[in-house]
Amino acid sequence: MTARLRKPLVGEDGGVSFWPAPHTDHAVHATVALPGSKSITNRALILAALADRPSTITGALRSRDTNLMIAALQAMGTEITGEADTLTVTPAETLHNATIDCGLAGTVMRFLPPVAALAHGNVAFFGDEQARLRPLGTILDAVRQLGVDIEGNTLPFVVHGTGSLRGGQVTIDASGSSQFVSGLLLSAARFEEGVTVRHEGAPLPSLPHIAMTVQMLGQADVRVEAPGSPRAEQVWTVTPGPIHAVDWDVEPDLSNATPFLAAAAVTGGEVTIPHWPSLTTQPGDVIREILVRMGAEARRFDGRLVVRGPDRLAGIDIDLHDVGELTPTVAALAALADSPSRLRGIAHLRGHETDRLAALSTEINRLGGQVTEAEDGLHIVPAALRGGTWHSYADHRMATAGAILGLRVPGVQIEDIGTTAKTLPNFVNLWDAMLSDGQVDSTTAGAAH
């Protein structure tokens, strides 16, 4: 298969930047307090920017992806103040022309074109070089179907906003990313006719993320009709009307917690994550089931999740279609397990920050692993791993997967560990603190805001 992979990062001195992943022969014991969910933060920012009055967001993640969302909404006229994790958002009376940097953030490049259509004037989108490879045609063609003139089919592109959007019915194939559906739903209450989105194609990936969007719209008193089950006809309808302001309280990012929980699993240690929600739409919550199936213990009590690693980690055969973002963590666990694993249902990961299936197989095999790509997943056979370079491909979850492997494999050198700032600022300090004093708090471990 042809891998869509980014070249290694070249530094200003002409060399390649690598981070020596910490290695330990001891069980990890730590309590790790993590910042807020990127997915919830960026959805809350859009809903707050389109709301009927000012609102606050408490516990917001401050990372590259969320800062890009903040800057984009500010560029169109929204007032957003607050330097740390508490933000005050004051909607603009009218949105206006702007230039928007998407970086590599799928939520920015896929959620904001419908918002830009509500602006008076042209809104130009650009991003990182790698972002030009991320699929965008589905969302741009959908917005065109709803009555908007858009120039371009990939980054860079320009939305010619007229201050309103007709809305109505649109049929799309969102099998490449659930973000195409969420991007249409988030601002649809402001469309003249609302929107009815019908998905026709292969099964939708990451349905929990669409459920998150629908739940948050409901909190803002937006009326949404959603499918009753994954087997029902995949149609969502948003009724036009106001988006009421909500003072959002953002949950910790459960997907960002997975590398730390994996550290307990692969070292036979114990890691505690405070403030783990009892009910959530975050896909990261599924890590509890995965770790238990691989032999670990996972107990939630008193608002805390505690994971204790086994003496021997078992392989797993699992469909990750709905929780594809967990694949790099699960692949790293599988590479350190004592029996084969099969990760299925994740063909859509070829359209993420990089082709994650090709990247994972390439990098694990580079360290001596035995990984075979399938059309929709990976087959991983345990092997004696050795140290070596691990390329991140500008993908934050590839970088953290390499860090997990480095715990048990000495000499792993990770290219561009700084890419983790996309969703988890100062990952290196958090990781080092976990291995040293065992008490890790994202607000005190030097995390940049």
Stockholm file with secondary structure:
# STOCKHOLM 1.0

chainA/1-449         MTARLRKPLVGEDGGVSFWPAPHTDHAVHATVALPGSKSITNRALILAALADRPSTITGALRSRDTNLMIAALQAMGTEITGEADTLTVTPAETLHNATIDCGLAGTVMRFLPPVAALAHGNVAFFGDEQARLRPLGTILDAVRQLGVDIEGNTLPFVVHGTGSLRGGQVTIDASGSSQFVSGLLLSAARFEEGVTVRHEGAPLPSLPHIAMTVQMLGQADVRVEAPGSPRAEQVWTVTPGPIHAVDWDVEPDLSNATPFLAAAAVTGGEVTIPHWPSLTTQPGDVIREILVRMGAEARRFDGRLVVRGPDRLAGIDIDLHDVGELTPTVAALAALADSPSRLRGIAHLRGHETDRLAALSTEINRLGGQVTEAEDGLHIVPAALRGGTWHSYADHRMATAGAILGLRVPGVQIEDIGTTAKTLPNFVNLWDAMLSDGQVDSTTAGAAH
#=GR chainA/1-449 SS CCCCCCCCCBCTTSSBCEEECCCCSSCCEEEEECCBCHHHHHHHHHHHHTSSSCEEEESCCCSHHHHHHHHHHHHTTCEEECSSSEEEEECCSSCEEEEEECTTCHHHHHHHHHHHHTSEEEEEEECCGGGGGSCCHHHHHHHHHTTCEEECSSSSEEEEEESCCCCEEEEECCTTCTHHHHHHHHTGGGSTTCEEEEECSSCCSCHHHHHHHHHHHHHTTCCEECCSSTTSCCEEEECCSCCCCCCEECCBCHHHHHHHHHHHHHHTCEEEEETCCSSCCCGGGGHHHHHHHTTCEEEEETTEEEEECCSSCCCCEEECGGGGGGHHHHHHHHHTSSSCEEEESCGGGGGSSSCHHHHHHHHHHHTTCEEEEETTEEEEECCCCCCEEECCTTCHHHHHHHHHHHHHSTTEEEETGGGGGGTSTTHHHHHHHHHHTSEEETTTTTCCC
#=GC SS_cons         CCCCCCCCCBCTTSSBCEEECCCCSSCCEEEEECCBCHHHHHHHHHHHHTSSSCEEEESCCCSHHHHHHHHHHHHTTCEEECSSSEEEEECCSSCEEEEEECTTCHHHHHHHHHHHHTSEEEEEEECCGGGGGSCCHHHHHHHHHTTCEEECSSSSEEEEEESCCCCEEEEECCTTCTHHHHHHHHTGGGSTTCEEEEECSSCCSCHHHHHHHHHHHHHTTCCEECCSSTTSCCEEEECCSCCCCCCEECCBCHHHHHHHHHHHHHHTCEEEEETCCSSCCCGGGGHHHHHHHTTCEEEEETTEEEEECCSSCCCCEEECGGGGGGHHHHHHHHHTSSSCEEEESCGGGGGSSSCHHHHHHHHHHHTTCEEEEETTEEEEECCCCCCEEECCTTCHHHHHHHHHHHHHSTTEEEETGGGGGGTSTTHHHHHHHHHHTSEEETTTTTCCC
//
